[in-house]
Amino acid sequence: MIREKTTRAAKSPSRWSAWVIGIGCIGLVSIVARGDAQPIPIVLISPNDVYQAAIGALESAPDRMSFEERLAGLLMLCDGHLKTAIEQLALYAARQENNPRARAMVGNILKRLDVSRHQMVAALAPHLDNQASAVVEVARELMRESEDRSAERPPDFSAYRALIEADVRAGRDPQASLIAFMFESEPGAALLTLVRAYQLRDPDEIKPILWAEHVVADLLWRRRFGFVERRAVDPAVIRELEKLSRHPFWWVRLYVARVVDACPELAGPGLVNRLSADPNVLVRRVPHGPESGE
Amino acid sequence: MSEAHEDNVATGPGVRINAPGDDDPLGEDDLVEVVVETSQPAIALALRRTNPALRVWTTRTTLAGSEIPFTNDRTDTLPTNGNSLTIWVEWAAAEQGDVELHLEPLAADYSLDVLRFHTFRSIVMALGGEDQAPAVPVDPNQGTFVLAIDLYRQGYDVHMHDEDHVAADGLGTAYAEVVDAVSHRMVDEVSIFGYSHGGGSTHDLADRLDQDRAGIGVFEIVVTSYVDAVENDSDFDLSRELRRPPSSGYHANHYQVGSFADVFLDGGPVPDSDPQPTGRNVETTAWGAGATHFQVDDFPQVRDFVEMNLTTRLMP
């Protein structure tokens, strides 16, 4: 269960964290301000004793027959309550972070639940903001798996796009931590996904973003496959990143921050300082390395 | 390094090529520690080398001023501190080779002891299972790393990694290490083996290396091995790893069939794997009957099989 409540006063995250953890068991939730315009809800999963006991009972099943019986009972409990089931499984796994057997059990249950990528992401994406870091870690792991990436395939962000698009179309601010998570995973794919999710319609608005991403991706491709040195720099890339770093959309600037974090040599003069002073905290927070020439 | 091996060109101490341009993704780690000990500290000692590519330092990271200089391939008096001196040996030329390093009395021309270093031509990546962290001394219940240490003691350049050092797309610190070895250390043979999720990561790393060959250089993935391999797209991924590592010249596969006792964790048959045709279900053997996922990496029969087939196909 996720409960959110907005407070008017900006609080220190660390001070609030201690307070909320202490009372998390009764499900009281509040909000912290990030130091800019976008507050982040504090999210908790209140333990549901029925689910937690049912999952734990699987671990302690004495034999295969008992296990199957208990599993069948748990699957019935989950029927029609998939989101709650996924959250409770995530909480269980988070509480067993040093118990690979218990986490394998959670993986087994998820497999038997036959959860789709979109269902998994819809249930877990809010928990990127969960107050408990262990829950965040579980959410990140399971969401990464949902991306189905490999050496031969880029990540599939379609489930993330659907969530963000729904927010945009409804006039809500999309979940900032989800967007940051995408850029952490694969900046180029994230940028192209967000161009669609944010419902851009004007080709004159879309093309500069697409072109810049193409120029950067081309250099990274040439580096990867040995057509240029692994740290080769292309002035066209520096120019495009410079342009995007002044873009009005914060997520476009976050793309620049992530590229420069991975490849500091692509930062032109003044870029790092500008990113470090960006109005958006997520852009500012990405480590950028030293300013060129410093 | 035992006395029996220390002057053997194949099984003696290996050293990584550390020529300019080496990336050292995990920091400077290419020098070999050597301890010089003497029971007669009053007798001045010197080193003699047979190849100028070998340099000797008193610091692991080649700090300025810490090199022990050679003149005509011989040092002056070693700065021993009482009975001992720790030195760090570097191969600083961009070429393969071997070298003898002799310990001699300063005032005489005979050898008190000798080490014969060879440069590594191969690299071995060992990837553990979930919740198995590489450590020295090795945990005897972590068969992957027990094997890794055995190979290290036979002169191989072995790198032990947590399985999550390989992302689902193959990137990560393990990939960076192999790329650096091929690109900058003239390594052209690679071996990768792993257990459980480390087996899945073995596939992912081989897949990425094979994809990126054009940007890395010429190398062969000579030997790979799975032990009860599970795909590693996340800590919760329970899919059996049934894909052969792309472009592997030789692949060994051992697995058991998951059960209630091991939360249904298991590997499975993999095409073109030794024993042919798809590897060995250890539960069909006398020694492995009833094995669980948590035991299969610890069977000496499994480790010995992998070790024998690796060492007969791969030189250090």
Interface residues (C-beta under 8 A of the other chain):
Chain A: A61 D63 R64 F67 A93 N98 P100 R101 R103 A104 M105 V106 G107 N108 L110 K111 E141 L142 R144 E145 E147 D148 R149 S150 A151 E152 R153 P155 R223 R224 F225 G226 F227 R230
Chain B: E130 D131 A167 A168 D169 G170 S183 D204 D207 R208 D210 Q211 D212 A214 G215 I216 D233 S234 D235 F236 D237 L238 S259 F260 V263 F264 L265
